Amino acid sequence: MKKEPISICIAGAGSTYTPGIIQAMLNVKDMFPVAEIRLYDISEAKNHRTFVIVDYLLRKAGKSIRILETTDPKIAFENVDYIFSQIRVGGLEMREKDEKIPLEFGLVGQETCGVGGFAYGMRTMPQFLELVGQCLTYAPNAWILNYTNPETIISEAVRRAYPKAKIINACDMAISISKTLADIYGYDHDAWIPDYYGLNHFGWFTGIYDKEHDRDILPDVLKRAQEEGVWLKEGDDSWKETYVNLGRMISYFPDSIPNNYLEYYLMGDEKVAKADKTYTRANYVMDGRNQYMDHFYQAILDGDSDNLKTYTMENEIHGQYIIDIAVSLHQDLNKRFNLIVPNHGAIENLRADAVVEVPAYVGAKGVEAIRRGAPICDFHKGLMEAQVASEKLWVDAFFEQSYLKALQAITLNQTVPSMLVAKKVLDALIEANRDYWPELS
């Protein structure tokens, strides 16, 4: 076991998820001995809010870890060992536009799916590639553990610009789904070894080996989902509806468990019809997690000990998953995670240059994707091929600054019904993102 103290940087530290990452890190300090945390964000105000909260959490836990805040990438990255990235270019204000503009054209309005996800990706690619370049300059030996969305688009851009970058692209959605299903149906998730494949927010569980039962229990879970439905025990109404829809998707296609984000592709018309065009998920986050952080921050500044008792930063799956990956990397544990990687034959009958999400082992040398060993079915393959082509055209549009490629990408996207609608929404997104997107011609 490695014992030496390490230094980390969290890029996009103003995120409301940063305290959860820190909390997860503190729980494994023997395995991941962090001596210094650098908080980096281009928003000085949000970064300072996080600094005050994290400093409070460290003092409350009695941990002597050096912490600093900065908007200078050199100070942030120089000689650190690990960089956790979760940047959101344009903040929640632009997320709101990503969600509401598509709805004006009768299209799915969502943060990472459909044309909203494309808009977010076009904003993020230039900033994220700049960040990777800075990491390579100031910390060439550091590992970048990336949570920045939309992951497939960002991963494809990095693959093209920095093919040798030491970066691990991860998403906690698949493990969140499997943990939730285990909880709903009374299984021990720690005994599960799920088989999963797809693209980010676009995949399927095709097996769940349960070590306690010594067999694949996917058929049991699928049967219960069809007979009992999928009812989330806790959470807000939108997530409860999402899991109900997960059960509905299983009832139509009862051979696998889909990622719940597939509701935006398989049930897009219903999602649009039910959507509140004036109050989307971005507004919910602004009024929820964001305000919670603001109030927590103010209570710390005010020294309001009674009020502070009501604020906690729980060890959420989001933070735990990325820290578990870091520990496996640091300690050479070769543990298994679902990660976003170049295909290179992991899915044998899907194009080799696709960026896929599949099980992989993580050790000191990095990521080793697990090959499926069997072709995937035509239904999944057809959906994935269209999505891969659409996303690659979008990344082409960025690198080539091509309006044509952007229009082709949106026309091909499975949430868009025609080229006529594609052009209208593309032009509206260009206008809304003039301060962020490259000029397309």
N, C-alpha and C positions, 0 to 999 in steps of 0.2 A: 504494500500500500504506500502510495506517495504521501509524504507528510509536509513537503515544503509549502510555505504560504504562497498564495497566488493573488494576482490582481485582476479585476474584471472591470469592464466598462459596459454600461447599459445605454445604448444609443436609442433615442426616443424615450428617454427616462421620464418625460412628462406624462406618459401614458398612465391611466388609472390602474393598469395591470402590474406596474413596477413593484409596488409594495408586496404583492403576492409572490413575485419571483424572489424577492429578498427573504420573505418569510420561509419559502421552501428551501432556500439556500442555507438559512440558519439551522434548519432541522437536520442537515447532513454535513455540518461543518467539519467533522472528523474525516469524511471522505472527500470533501471539497473545501480545503482550508483557505478561505478567502481572508486576506489581510487588508485589502484595499478595494473600495468600490468607487468608481468614477461615474457620476451621473451626467450624461451629455444630451442636450436638446437644443434646437435652435430657438425655442421659446424660453427665454430666461425666467418668465413668471411661472410657467408650468413646471419647469425644472426645479425652481426653488420650492414650490409647493411639495414636490416629491422629496426633495432634500430634507425639508423640515419633518415630514412624516417618517421617512426612513431613519433619520437621526433619532427620532423619538422611539421607534421600534427597536433600534439597536440598543439604546440606553435602557429601555424597559426589559430587554432580554439579557442585559448585563454583558453584551458582547463588545470587546475592544477592537473594532474594525475601523480603519481610517476611511472617511467618506469625504468626497469633494464634489462640487458641482461646477460645470463649465459649459460655455458655448463655443469653446475653442477646440477644434478636432485634434490638434497636436497634443494639447494637454490631456484630452480625453483618451486618445488611443496609444500614445507613445509607450512602447514596451509592455503593454498589458498582455495577459495570457489568454483571456477569453473576452469576446465582444458579443453581447446579447443585443440583437437588433429588433426593434419593433416600431419603426418610424411610421408616422401617418402624415403624409404630405397634404397640406391644406387643412388639416385638422377636421374636427367634427362639422365645421361649417361647410366644407366642400363635400364631406360625406352626405350631408343633407341634400345637396344638389345632385349627387350621384343617384340618390334614391328617388328624388321627386321629379327630376327632368324626364326620365324614362316613362314615368306614370302619366305624364302629360300626353304621351304618344301611345298610350295603351299597352306599354311594355312593363315587364318586371322591373321594379325599382329596388335594387339590393346592393349591398356594399361590395361583395366580391363576385356576384353572379350576373350574367347578362351584360348589357352595355354600361351599367353603373360600375361593375367591376372593371370593365375596359377603361372607363374614364379614370378611375382610381389608379389603374396600372400605368396609364400614360403619364400621369402626374408623378408617379413614384419612380419609374425607371431611371430618369436622369439623376434624381437625387440619390437613389440607392446605389447606382453605379459610381457616383462621386464618392459616396461613403465607403464603398469597397476599395476604391482607389486610395483613399486616405488611410484605411486600415492597412493596406499593403505597404504604404509608405512608412507609416509610423510604428506598425506592429506586424512586420512580415511573417512572424512565426505564430501569431495568434490564430485561434480558431474563431470563426464567426458562426454563431448559432442564431439562425434567422427565423423570426416569427412575422416578418413584414409581409403584408398582403398586397395584392392577390398573389399568392405564393407561386403558382405555376408560371405566370407571366414574369414575375421577378426572377425566378430560377432560370427561366429560358434566357432572359437578358444577361444575367451573370454568366451563364454557360457560354454565351457568344463573346462577351467582352473580356471576361477573366476566367478562362477555362481551367486554370490551375489554382484558383483561389481556394483556400482552406475554409469551406463554408458548408454548413449542414442546414438544410431547409426543412423545417418541421411544422406540423399543424397538430393541435390537440383535439381536433373535432372527432376523428375516428375513435380515439380512446375515450372521449367523453360519451359517445354513443354507446360503446360497448359497456362502459361502467354503468351508464344509466339503465340499459337493458338488464344487466346482471342484478341491479338493485330492484328494478320493477318485478322481476320474476324470481327473486330469491336465490340467486347463485353467488358463489364466491368468485369475484372477478380476478383475484390473484391466481386462481387455478386455471384461468382461460389463456389459450394461445390462439388468437384469432387469425384467420387467413383473410387478407383484405387486399384489394387492388383497385386502381383507378387513376384519376387525376385529382388534384387538390379540390376538395368540396364536390367531388364528382366520382364516387366510387362505390364499391359493394363489398360486404362481408360474404364470403362463399364457404366458410367453414369456421367452427369454433371448437377446437379440441379442449375438452375439460379434463384436467389431470385427476380430479377427484373421481369422475365417472369413467375415466380411461376410454373416452370415445368422443366422436364429433356430436355435439349437442345442438348444432345449428337446426336440424329438423325439429327438435323440441321447441326451440325458441320461436321458429317460424310458425309452428302450429299454435302456440300460445298467443302470438301476436294476432293471428287470424281469428282465434276464438274469443280472446279477451280484450283485444285492442291494445294499444300502447298508451298508457296513461301516466303522465309525469306526476310524481308525488309532490314535488315542490317546484317553484319557479314562476315566472310571470306568465300571463295569458298567452303571449305570442309563442313562447317556447312550448307551452302545453299544446297549443294548436299544431305546432310543428311536429311533435311526437305523435299526435293523433294522425296527422298526414303520413307519417312514417308507416304507421299501421295500415293505412289505406293503400300506400304504394306496395306494401307486402301482399295485400289482398289481391292486387292486380297481377303482380309478378312474384309468386310465392316460392321462388327458387333461391333467393338471396336477400340480404338485408341492405337496403340502399343507404348511402350517406343522406342525412335528412335535407341537405341543401339541394338534392335532386328534385325536391318539390318545385323549385323555381323553373325547372326544365320540363318536368313531366306533368305539372299542374299549374303552369304559368297563367293560363287564362283565369282560373279560379283565384289565384293569388292577386292578380291585378283587380279583379272584380271586387274583392273583399278589402283591398288596401285603402287606407285613409290617406288621401293625397296631401293633406295638410299636416299630418303628424305621423312621421315614419320612425323607424328604429333609431335613427340618428337623434331625433328629438327625445326619444325615450332615454337614450344614454346620456344626453345633455342634462336631462332632468333627474336622472338616477345616479349612476356611478360617478359622473363628473361633479354633481352637487355634493354627493357624499364626501368626495375627496376635499372639496372646498370647505365643507363644514368641519371635517376632521382637522384640516390644516389650521383653521381659525381657532378651534378649541385648543390646539397645542400652543398657538401664539398667545392665547388669552390665559393659559395656565388653568383652564377650567377642568379641574380634576373630576368633578361629578359628571360633567358632560362627556369627558374622555372615556369614561367607563362604558359608554354606549357604542363606541367605535372600535371595530376590530378589522383586521386584515386577515381573512381566513386563508388557509393553505389550499388554494383552488387548483383544479386539474391543470389549468393554463400554466401556472408557475411551476408546479411539481413536475410536469412532463419535460419541460426544457431543462430543468435542473437535473432530472434523472439522466437525460442525454449527456449533459456535461460531466456528471459523475462517471458514467460508463466510459466516456472518452478519456477522462483524466486518470481513471484507475485501470483502464484496459480491461473492462469487465465483459465486453462483447455481448451486451444485452440487446434484446430485440425491440425495435421500435418501428412504427410506420413512418417513413420518411419520403421526401420528395427528391427524386434522383433522375438522372438521364436513364432512359430505358435500357439501352445496350443489351437487349435480349432478356431482361427480367420478365417481360411479357412477350413471349416468342412470336405471336402473330400480330403484334402492334409495331408500327414503324419504330426503328431503332433510335431515331433522334427525338422521340417524344420525351417529355418530362413527366414522369409518372409518380404516383404515391403507392409504395409497396413496403412490405416488411423488410427490414435490414438490420444487420448487426453493427453495433458501434463499439469500436475499440481504439487503442492508441493510434492506429494508422488511419482512422477515420471511419468511413461508411462502407459496408459490404452488402450490397443489395442481394436479396434472396430470389433466385429464379423460380418461377411458378412450376415449371416442369410439365405444363399442359397448356394448350391454347385456350383462350377465353372465348365465350360464346359470341355469336354474331350480333345479338342485341346489344350487349355491352360494348363490343368492339365498334359497331356502327356509331353509337352515341359518342364514344371516345374519339374515334377518327375525325368526326366532324368538329368536335370541341378542340382537339389538338390543332387541326388545320386553321380554325378560326383564331386561336390564340397565337399561333406562329405568324399568321398574317398581321396580327396586331403588333407583334414585336418587330416584324419587318417594317411596318409603317413607322414605328419609332426610329429605327436605325436609318431608314432611307428617307424619312420625313415625307412619306408618300400618302397623299390623300386617297389615291386609288386603292392602295393596300388597306387603308383604314376602312374605306367603304366596303371592300370585299370582306373584311373580317367581320364587320357588323352584319352585313347581309347574310353571311354564313352562320352567324351565331344562332343557336336553336331557340332563343327567346324572341327572335325578330321574324315577322311573317313575310316581309317583302323588301326589295331594294328601295321601294318608294318610301317606306317608313324608315329604313336604314339611313337614307340620305338626310331626312328631316332631323332625326335624332342626332346624327353625327354633327350636323351643322350647329345644332343647339348646344351640344357638348363642347364643341370648339369655342363657341362664344363664351360659355361659362368658364372655360379653363384657359383663357388667353394669357393669364399670368403664370401658368404652369406648364402647358404643353409646348413642345416644339412646333414651329409653324409647318403645317402640312401643305404641300403643293402638288 
